[in-house]
Amino acid sequence: MQRNAMHSPSRSSRTTVSSRNHRQRSCCSVATFAQCLVFASLLHQGAEARLHDAGNRSRRASASNETGVDLVDVVIGFEKGEVQRGGISDLELLERGGLLGLTADGARSDFRRTNAVSMQIPASEVNSLRSTTGISFVEYDAKAFMHEDEIVTTRATQETNLPWGLAAIQANSKKIPLPSPSSDCFKICIVDSGLLVEHPDIPYTRGATNIAGEEFNIGALSKWDEPIAIANHGTHVTGTMLATGTRNPRVVGVIPNNQNICLLVARVFGDEVNPGASTSTTDRAAEWCGDMGAKVINLSFGSPTFSTNSAAIYRSLRSEGVLLVSSAGNAQDNSKSYPASYSDVISVSSVDKDLQRFWTSQHNDQVDLAAPGVGIVSTVPGMGLFDELGREYSTALIDYSPFITSPLTAGVVQCGLGTEPCKDAEGRICLIQVGSNAIDDKAFHCEMGGGVAAVIYNTQFTTAPTRGAINSFVSIPVMGVSYADGLALLSKESITVDLQVPSYTEKRGTSMAAPHVAGVAAKIWAARPACSNNQVRDALEATAKDLGDPGRDDMYGHGLIQAEAAYEYLLALPAPCGIGTTGTPNTIQGSDSDSTPTASSGGNTPTAGGGGSTPTIDRETFLANLAKEGTRSQANDKNSLLKSIQNKTGRVRGGGGVRRRFLKGSKAKQ
């Protein structure tokens, strides 16, 4: 099942237009007439009109129309001992469970950790299945969505300041060393919309041994390592954790040096506007992360629906030693979002530069930590429109536009207002001015004339690119430019369209906060690999900077994460997690919170085999030095917590924040 980047075609050469670059040439060329009618109906349902997802819905709906059976997506759990999967097929499995007459085509995937299967079944069978002996639960397969509010700015190429979030959470402290090159590769997994691996600030190379990826239920044309411009969420999240600042020195991640850090990319969101993923799909991805050996998993998405299967999967992953981090959600209220609100997942709320909870961030009794989530500039695949001289023009992809997966270069043709099929458009890119007719009509008339892409330029009364949406069956990419750029492009011989240009974008939301926590967790854990996932979680929560009401509260949880303080908390633990560890001791250098390690320096690197002259420091000396330095003042002066650590268990006896965390964690988050 594992896929790595080695199979992917190179994008190094710019090519002329080819029909294989198009997302779909025509619905009716690959489906029945009835399916096309259903597809058209779905596309005209406003917010439900998502091209990628609608294809699946059309097939499901047409099957319902043809068979008279209304199918629904469900997850079915079987009681352990009643059904042993072994070599049993999904059909046999459900027959034993009491659901007879369902074809094997209804099966999608199963979950070994929970003895469950996600399927499409007749809606009429749901209640009867729930009362069937041997079946523990039947639940509807809810949708999950990414937790970003909006893209605030696009194509920012140079920032004037270092990322404000790094200093706020002590992520640029030199006291946290890099992982030892002699230790096992520390694996981070990001479940999201994929990663533009070729971005110069992403320190991984397609086909390398330190990166692997997989697609989950997103369609044949959406690859884990080739998201287009509108599918930029995953690349932004990855950059927040791992960007190097190679191309843009001011866009730096929590871990800017990826020495001995392996990356797993599980893509569950496709190349469409506001894509959703079924909960079963994100669960499959999380299981894949665990099976691939991930230590930290970032989940910047959520669903308002509790899932028995999901809760059990995350509980199992935590018991296997995985640290799970998820965004609390942006619903602006105290509702719960899942997986963040499961007790085995760290729920992260969002704060702004003033360390105030951002107003959209969900707040409830399951929030664990707060992290920067406003004004976060990071890496993305951008959209580029270039003339033959290489000049770039500001552009915006029209909502629900089909996409291309490699650069497209073609000549230019003027098509006026696009009110009729464009003459001489065969194999060319149509330039069309905004007018009274819809963008749909303009794009349709471009394609009817043989055009391979449509560029809609705005009126002369605005300097912004044209924006809008399409709802018809066009199979060519449609984008907007400003009035001035449109006039300039009319004089060009050719245009190149590229939907995967390395770029930078500012975003906000709890989706942006979660990777700060996941990054810090991975950074301190990779430096102290003998620690457990629970010890790392305890360290993050015990040393968080208290915000809002004293102690844990629903707005900020335990408070703002503090990387340096959390690392020192781990050092103070008894061996093998703390400073009593034999082998490679970690040097405690002077703090330099204003200096961000780069890909070349990256902080303190231990030598292989534990060499060097670092003296062993006993625990009491370390605590005394820590108190003298006053470095814990930013972590609410919680030295009393460290001094109360029990030598055998490593748990905290005193300290309201940690005690409340254990009480909270003992309750089921439902």
C-alpha positions in Angstrom: 0.0 0.0 0.0 2.9 2.3 0.6 3.6 4.8 -2.2 6.7 7.0 -2.4 7.5 9.8 -4.7 9.7 7.8 -7.0 6.8 6.8 -9.3 5.7 10.4 -10.0 6.5 12.0 -13.3 8.9 14.9 -13.4 7.5 18.4 -13.7 10.8 19.9 -14.8 9.9 20.5 -18.4 7.2 22.8 -19.5 5.0 21.2 -22.1 2.3 22.3 -24.6 -1.3 21.5 -23.8 -2.3 17.8 -23.9 -5.7 16.3 -23.1 -4.1 14.1 -20.5 -3.4 17.2 -18.4 -7.1 17.9 -18.1 -9.0 16.7 -15.1 -12.0 15.5 -17.1 -12.7 16.0 -20.8 -16.4 15.3 -20.4 -18.7 13.7 -17.9 -20.7 12.0 -20.7 -17.7 10.5 -22.3 -17.2 8.2 -19.2 -20.6 7.8 -17.8 -24.2 7.0 -18.7 -26.6 9.7 -19.7 -28.5 9.2 -16.4 -25.2 9.7 -14.5 -24.6 12.9 -16.3 -28.0 14.2 -15.4 -27.4 13.3 -11.7 -24.0 14.9 -11.9 -25.4 18.1 -13.3 -28.1 18.3 -10.6 -25.4 17.9 -7.9 -23.2 20.5 -9.4 -26.0 23.1 -9.2 -26.6 22.5 -5.5 -24.5 25.5 -4.3 -22.0 24.5 -1.6 -22.5 20.8 -2.4 -21.0 21.3 -5.9 -17.6 19.9 -5.4 -16.3 18.4 -8.6 -14.1 15.7 -7.1 -16.7 14.6 -4.6 -19.6 14.9 -6.9 -18.3 12.2 -9.2 -18.6 9.7 -6.3 -22.0 11.0 -5.3 -23.2 10.7 -8.9 -22.2 7.1 -9.1 -23.9 6.4 -5.8 -27.0 8.2 -6.8 -27.2 6.6 -10.2 -26.9 3.2 -8.6 -29.7 4.1 -6.3 -31.9 5.2 -9.2 -31.1 2.1 -11.3 -31.6 -0.4 -8.5 -34.2 1.4 -6.4 -31.9 1.0 -3.3 -30.9 4.1 -1.3 -27.3 3.6 -0.3 -25.7 5.2 2.7 -22.1 5.3 4.0 -21.6 3.6 7.3 -19.0 2.0 9.6 -19.9 -1.3 11.0 -18.1 -2.7 14.1 -18.1 -6.4 14.9 -17.7 -7.8 18.4 -14.3 -9.4 18.9 -14.6 -13.1 18.9 -17.7 -13.1 16.9 -16.0 -12.6 13.6 -12.3 -13.3 12.9 -11.3 -11.5 9.7 -8.4 -13.7 8.6 -9.0 -14.4 4.9 -12.8 -13.7 5.1 -14.0 -11.4 2.4 -16.1 -8.4 3.2 -19.1 -10.1 1.6 -18.7 -13.1 3.8 -18.1 -10.9 6.8 -21.4 -9.1 6.4 -23.3 -12.3 5.6 -22.1 -13.7 8.9 -23.2 -10.4 10.6 -26.7 -10.8 9.2 -26.6 -8.5 6.2 -27.4 -10.8 3.2 -27.8 -9.9 -0.4 -25.2 -7.1 -0.5 -22.7 -7.3 -3.3 -19.0 -7.2 -2.6 -18.8 -3.9 -4.5 -20.2 -2.2 -1.4 -17.1 -2.9 0.6 -14.5 -0.1 0.9 -12.1 -0.7 3.7 -11.6 -2.3 7.1 -9.9 -1.4 10.3 -7.8 -4.0 12.0 -7.5 -2.1 15.3 -11.3 -2.0 15.8 -12.6 -5.0 13.9 -14.8 -2.7 11.8 -15.5 -2.1 8.2 -16.7 1.0 6.3 -19.2 0.3 3.5 -22.1 1.5 1.5 -25.2 -0.3 2.5 -29.0 0.0 1.9 -30.4 2.7 4.2 -33.2 0.3 5.1 -30.7 -2.1 6.7 -29.2 0.3 9.2 -31.6 -0.3 12.1 -31.7 -4.1 11.5 -28.0 -4.3 11.5 -27.8 -2.4 14.8 -29.8 -5.2 16.5 -27.9 -8.0 14.8 -26.0 -10.4 17.1 -22.2 -10.0 16.6 -22.4 -6.4 15.5 -21.3 -3.9 18.1 -22.1 -0.7 16.4 -23.4 0.8 13.1 -22.7 4.5 12.6 -23.0 6.9 9.7 -19.7 7.9 8.1 -19.6 11.6 8.7 -17.6 14.2 6.8 -14.5 16.0 8.1 -13.2 19.3 6.9 -10.0 21.3 7.3 -9.8 23.9 10.0 -8.7 27.1 8.3 -10.8 30.3 8.2 -9.5 31.8 5.0 -6.4 32.7 3.0 -5.6 36.2 4.0 -2.8 37.0 1.6 -1.3 35.1 -1.3 2.1 34.8 -3.0 4.0 36.5 -0.2 7.7 36.0 -1.2 9.6 37.9 1.5 8.5 38.5 5.0 10.0 41.3 7.0 10.1 39.5 10.4 10.7 36.1 11.6 7.6 34.0 12.3 6.1 35.5 15.5 4.9 32.2 16.6 8.4 30.6 17.0 9.5 33.1 19.6 6.2 33.0 21.4 6.5 29.2 21.9 10.3 29.1 22.5 10.7 27.0 19.3 13.9 28.7 18.3 15.7 27.9 21.5 19.2 26.5 21.1 18.8 24.5 24.2 16.9 21.8 22.3 19.4 19.7 20.3 18.9 17.9 17.1 18.2 14.2 17.1 21.4 12.0 17.1 22.2 10.8 13.6 22.9 7.4 15.1 19.3 7.0 16.4 16.4 5.7 14.4 14.7 8.1 12.1 12.0 10.0 14.0 8.8 9.8 11.9 6.2 12.6 11.7 2.9 12.0 9.8 0.7 14.7 8.4 -2.8 13.7 7.4 -4.0 16.5 5.1 -4.2 17.6 1.5 -0.8 16.5 0.4 2.6 18.2 0.0 4.3 20.0 -2.8 7.5 18.2 -2.2 9.4 20.3 -4.8 8.9 23.5 -2.8 12.4 24.8 -2.1 11.7 25.4 1.6 10.5 21.8 2.1 13.6 19.8 3.0 12.6 16.6 1.3 13.1 15.2 -2.2 10.8 13.1 -4.2 12.0 9.5 -4.1 14.3 9.9 -1.1 14.2 7.3 1.7 13.2 9.9 4.4 9.8 10.6 2.9 6.8 8.4 1.9 3.2 9.1 1.1 -0.1 7.6 0.2 -3.5 8.8 -1.2 -6.7 7.8 0.5 -10.0 7.9 -1.5 -9.2 11.1 -3.4 -9.3 10.1 -7.1 -6.8 8.9 -9.6 -5.5 12.4 -10.6 -4.8 13.7 -7.1 -1.3 12.6 -5.9 0.0 13.0 -2.4 3.1 14.8 -3.7 1.5 17.0 -6.3 -1.3 19.2 -4.9 -2.4 22.1 -7.0 -2.8 25.7 -5.8 -6.2 25.4 -4.2 -5.2 22.3 -2.3 -2.5 24.1 -0.4 -3.6 23.4 3.2 -1.3 20.4 3.7 1.8 22.1 2.3 1.1 25.1 4.6 0.8 22.8 7.7 4.0 21.0 6.7 5.9 24.2 6.3 4.8 25.4 9.7 6.5 22.4 11.1 9.5 21.9 8.8 10.2 24.8 6.5 13.9 25.6 6.2 13.9 29.2 5.0 16.1 28.2 2.1 14.3 30.4 -0.5 12.6 32.7 1.9 14.7 33.2 5.1 11.6 34.6 6.9 9.5 31.5 6.5 10.9 29.0 9.0 9.2 26.0 10.6 9.4 24.7 14.2 12.0 22.2 13.0 14.0 24.0 10.4 16.7 21.3 10.3 15.2 17.9 9.4 18.3 15.9 10.4 17.0 12.3 11.1 13.4 13.4 10.8 11.4 11.3 8.4 8.1 12.5 7.0 5.0 10.6 6.1 2.3 12.3 4.1 -1.3 10.8 4.1 -3.4 12.7 1.6 -7.2 12.6 2.4 -8.3 15.9 0.8 -8.4 16.3 -3.0 -7.9 19.0 -5.5 -11.2 20.9 -5.1 -12.6 23.9 -3.3 -13.3 23.2 0.4 -13.0 19.4 0.0 -14.3 17.0 2.6 -13.1 13.6 3.6 -15.2 10.9 5.2 -14.3 10.0 8.8 -13.5 6.5 7.7 -11.0 7.9 5.2 -9.2 10.0 7.8 -9.2 6.9 10.1 -7.6 4.8 7.4 -5.0 7.4 7.0 -4.3 7.6 10.7 -4.0 3.8 10.9 -1.5 3.9 7.9 0.6 6.5 9.8 0.7 4.2 12.8 1.6 1.2 10.7 4.4 3.1 9.1 5.9 3.9 12.4 4.9 7.5 13.0 5.6 8.9 16.5 3.7 12.1 16.0 0.6 12.6 13.8 -0.9 16.0 12.9 -4.6 16.1 12.2 -5.6 19.7 11.2 -9.3 18.9 10.4 -12.4 17.8 12.2 -16.0 16.7 12.2 -18.8 17.7 14.6 -19.8 14.1 14.8 -18.5 11.7 17.5 -17.4 8.3 16.0 -17.1 5.1 18.1 -14.7 3.7 15.5 -12.5 6.8 15.4 -12.3 7.0 19.2 -11.2 3.4 19.4 -8.6 3.8 16.6 -7.0 6.9 18.3 -7.1 5.1 21.7 -5.3 2.2 20.1 -2.7 4.4 18.5 -2.0 6.2 21.7 -1.5 2.8 23.5 1.0 2.0 20.8 3.1 5.0 21.7 1.8 7.6 19.1 1.3 11.2 20.1 -1.8 12.6 18.3 -2.4 16.4 17.8 -5.5 17.9 16.2 -7.1 21.3 15.7 -9.9 22.3 18.0 -12.0 23.8 15.2 -13.2 27.2 14.0 -16.9 27.1 14.7 -16.7 30.2 17.0 -18.5 28.4 19.9 -18.1 25.8 22.6 -19.1 22.8 20.4 -16.8 19.9 20.0 -14.8 18.8 17.0 -13.4 15.3 16.4 -10.8 13.9 16.5 -9.6 16.8 18.7 -12.2 16.2 21.4 -11.2 12.5 21.9 -9.4 12.0 25.2 -6.4 10.4 23.4 -5.8 13.4 21.1 -4.3 16.8 22.1 -6.9 19.5 21.2 -5.3 22.8 20.1 -6.9 26.2 20.2 -5.7 29.3 18.3 -4.2 32.5 19.7 -3.2 35.8 17.9 0.0 37.9 18.3 -1.4 39.3 21.5 -1.8 35.8 22.9 -5.5 36.2 22.9 -7.8 33.4 21.8 -8.8 34.1 18.2 -12.5 34.6 18.1 -13.3 31.7 15.7 -11.4 29.1 17.8 -13.7 26.6 19.5 -13.5 26.5 23.2 -14.7 23.6 25.4 -13.7 21.4 28.2 -11.6 19.2 25.9 -9.1 21.9 24.8 -5.6 20.9 25.9 -3.2 23.6 24.6 -3.1 26.8 22.7 -0.7 27.8 19.9 -0.2 30.5 17.3 -2.9 30.4 14.7 -3.2 33.9 13.2 -1.0 35.5 10.7 0.9 32.3 10.0 2.9 32.6 6.7 4.0 29.3 5.3 4.7 27.3 2.2 2.0 26.5 -0.4 1.7 25.4 -4.0 0.7 28.7 -5.7 -0.8 29.5 -9.1 1.3 31.1 -11.7 0.6 32.7 -15.0 3.6 33.6 -17.0 4.3 35.2 -20.4 7.0 34.0 -22.8 9.5 36.3 -21.2 8.9 34.7 -17.8 7.0 37.7 -16.3 4.5 36.6 -13.7 0.9 37.9 -13.5 -1.3 37.8 -10.4 -4.1 35.3 -10.9 -6.8 33.5 -9.1 -8.3 30.1 -10.0 -12.0 30.3 -10.5 -13.9 28.2 -7.9 -14.7 24.6 -9.1 -12.5 25.0 -12.1 -10.9 21.8 -13.5 -7.2 21.6 -13.0 -4.0 20.6 -14.7 -1.3 18.6 -13.1 1.7 19.9 -15.2 2.5 23.3 -16.7 0.5 24.2 -19.8 1.9 26.5 -22.5 -0.2 27.7 -25.4 -0.7 30.7 -27.7 -3.2 33.5 -26.9 -6.5 34.3 -28.6 -8.8 37.3 -27.9 -12.4 36.1 -27.4 -14.1 39.4 -26.5 -16.9 38.9 -24.0 -17.2 35.1 -24.7 -20.8 35.2 -25.7 -20.3 32.7 -28.6 -17.8 30.0 -29.5 -14.4 31.6 -29.8 -13.0 31.6 -33.3 -9.4 30.5 -33.9 -9.2 29.2 -30.3 -8.1 25.7 -31.2 -5.2 24.7 -28.9 -4.9 28.2 -27.5 -5.6 30.0 -24.2 -8.7 32.3 -24.4 -8.6 35.8 -23.1 -12.1 36.9 -22.2 -13.4 40.1 -20.6 -15.9 40.2 -17.8 -19.4 41.1 -18.9 -23.0 40.5 -18.3 -22.8 36.8 -19.3 -21.7 34.3 -16.7 -18.2 32.9 -16.3 -19.7 29.5 -17.1 -20.8 30.7 -20.5 -17.4 32.3 -21.3 -15.5 29.2 -20.4 -18.0 27.0 -22.3 -17.6 29.1 -25.4 -13.8 29.0 -25.1 -13.9 25.2 -25.0 -16.4 25.0 -27.8 -13.9 26.8 -30.0 -11.2 24.4 -29.1 -9.5 26.5 -26.3 -7.4 24.7 -23.7 -7.8 27.3 -20.9 -9.8 30.4 -20.2 -8.4 33.6 -18.6 -11.1 36.1 -17.6 -9.8 39.6 -17.1 -11.7 42.1 -14.9 -13.3 45.4 -15.6 -11.2 48.6 -15.8 -12.7 49.8 -12.5 -10.7 47.4 -10.3 -7.1 46.2 -10.0 -8.0 42.8 -8.5 -8.2 39.5 -10.5 -11.6 38.3 -11.6 -13.1 35.9 -9.1 -16.2 33.7 -9.3 -17.3 30.1 -9.7 -18.4 27.8 -12.5 -21.1 25.1 -12.3 -21.1 23.7 -15.9 -19.4 20.8 -17.6 -16.2 22.6 -18.8 -13.1 20.5 -18.7 -10.5 23.3 -19.1 -8.9 25.4 -16.3 -10.5 28.8 -15.8 -8.7 31.6 -14.0 -9.0 35.4 -13.5 -6.6 38.3 -13.9 -6.9 42.1 -13.5 -8.0 44.4 -16.3 -4.5 45.7 -16.8 -2.9 42.3 -16.9 -5.5 41.1 -19.3 -4.7 43.9 -21.7 -1.0 43.2 -21.3 -1.5 39.5 -22.0 -3.3 40.2 -25.3 0.0 41.3 -26.8 1.8 38.1 -25.8 2.6 35.3 -28.1 2.1 32.6 -25.5 1.1 32.0 -21.9 2.1 29.4 -19.4 -0.3 28.3 -16.7 1.2 26.4 -13.7 -0.9 25.4 -10.7 2.0 24.1 -8.6 4.3 27.1 -8.3 6.3 27.2 -5.0 4.7 30.1 -3.0 3.9 31.4 0.4 0.5 32.3 1.9 -0.8 33.7 5.2 -3.5 31.6 6.8 -5.3 31.6 10.1 -7.3 29.0 12.1 -6.7 26.1 14.5 -5.4 24.2 11.5 -2.3 26.5 11.7 -2.1 26.1 15.5 -2.0 22.3 15.6 1.3 21.9 13.7 3.0 24.3 16.1 2.2 21.8 18.9 3.0 18.7 16.8 6.3 20.3 15.7 7.3 21.1 19.3 6.3 17.6 20.4 8.4 16.0 17.7 11.3 18.4 18.3 11.7 17.7 22.0 10.8 14.0 21.7 13.4 13.4 19.0 15.9 15.0 21.3 14.9 12.6 24.1 13.8 9.5 22.2 13.7 7.4 25.4 10.6 9.3 26.5 7.1 8.0 26.0 4.3 9.7 24.2 2.5 10.3 27.5 5.6 11.8 29.1 5.9 14.2 26.1 2.2 15.2 26.4 2.6 15.7 30.2 5.7 17.9 29.5 3.8 20.1 27.1 0.8 20.6 29.4 2.8 21.0 32.7 5.0 23.7 31.3 2.5 25.7 29.1 2.3 29.4 29.7 -1.0 30.1 31.6 -3.4 32.3 29.6 -6.9 33.4 30.5 -8.3 32.2 33.8 -5.8 30.7 36.3 -5.1 27.0 35.6 -6.7 25.0 32.8 -9.6 26.7 31.2 -11.8 26.1 28.2 -10.4 28.9 26.1 -6.7 28.0 26.2 -6.5 24.6 27.9 -3.4 24.4 30.0 -2.0 27.4 28.1 0.5 28.3 25.3 3.1 25.7 24.6 6.6 26.4 25.6 9.2 24.3 23.8 12.3 25.0 25.9 10.5 24.6 29.2 8.9 21.3 28.0 12.3 20.0 27.0 13.8 20.9 30.4 10.8 19.1 32.0 11.8 15.9 30.2 15.4 16.4 31.2 14.3 16.5 34.8 12.6 13.2 34.7 14.3 10.1 36.0 16.3 7.9 33.6 15.9 6.7 30.9 13.9 9.7 29.8 15.8 12.4 31.7 19.4 13.4 32.3 20.3 10.1 33.9 20.2 8.5 30.4 23.4 6.7 29.4 24.8 7.1 26.0 24.4 10.5 24.4 23.9 13.3 27.0 22.4 16.5 25.7 24.4 19.7 26.3 22.4 22.5 27.9 23.5 25.7 26.2 22.7 29.2 27.0 19.3 30.3 25.7 19.2 32.3 22.5 15.5 32.8 21.9 16.0 35.4 19.2 18.2 33.2 17.0 16.5 30.7 14.7 18.5 27.6 13.8 18.9 27.2 10.0 19.3 24.2 7.8 23.1 24.5 8.1 23.4 25.3 11.8 20.2 24.0 13.4 21.3 24.1 17.0 23.4 21.6 18.9 24.2 18.3 17.2 25.2 15.4 19.5 28.0 13.3 18.1 27.3 9.7 17.1 27.9 7.2 19.8 27.6 9.7 22.6 31.1 11.2 22.4 32.1 14.7 23.6 33.0 16.1 27.0 29.6 17.0 28.4 29.5 16.3 32.1 26.7 14.3 33.7 24.5 16.5 35.8 22.6 15.1 38.7 18.9 16.0 39.0 19.1 18.2 42.0 22.0 20.3 40.5 19.9 20.6 37.3 16.9 21.9 39.2 19.0 24.3 41.2 20.6 25.7 38.1 17.2 26.0 36.5 15.9 28.0 39.4 18.9 30.3 39.3 18.5 30.9 35.5 14.9 31.8 35.9 14.1 30.2 32.6 11.0 28.7 34.0 9.4 32.1 34.7 7.8 32.0 31.3 6.3 28.6 32.2 4.4 29.9 35.2 7.2 29.2 37.6 6.4 25.5 37.8 9.6 24.4 39.3 7.5 23.1 42.2 6.0 20.6 39.7 9.4 19.4 38.7 10.5 19.0 42.3 7.5 16.8 43.0 8.2 14.3 40.3 8.1 10.8 41.6 11.3 8.8 40.8 9.4 5.7 39.9 6.4 6.9 38.0 7.6 10.2 36.6 4.1 11.6 37.3 3.3 14.9 39.1 1.7 14.8 42.5 1.2 18.5 42.9 0.3 21.3 40.5 -3.3 22.0 39.6 -2.7 22.1 35.8 -1.3 18.5 35.5 -3.6 17.1 38.1 -6.6 18.4 36.3 -5.2 17.0 33.0 -5.1 13.5 34.5 -8.7 13.9 35.8 -9.8 15.2 32.4 -8.0 12.5 30.5 -9.7 9.8 32.6 -13.1 10.8 31.2 -14.4 9.7 27.8 -14.6 12.7 25.5 -18.0 12.2 24.0 
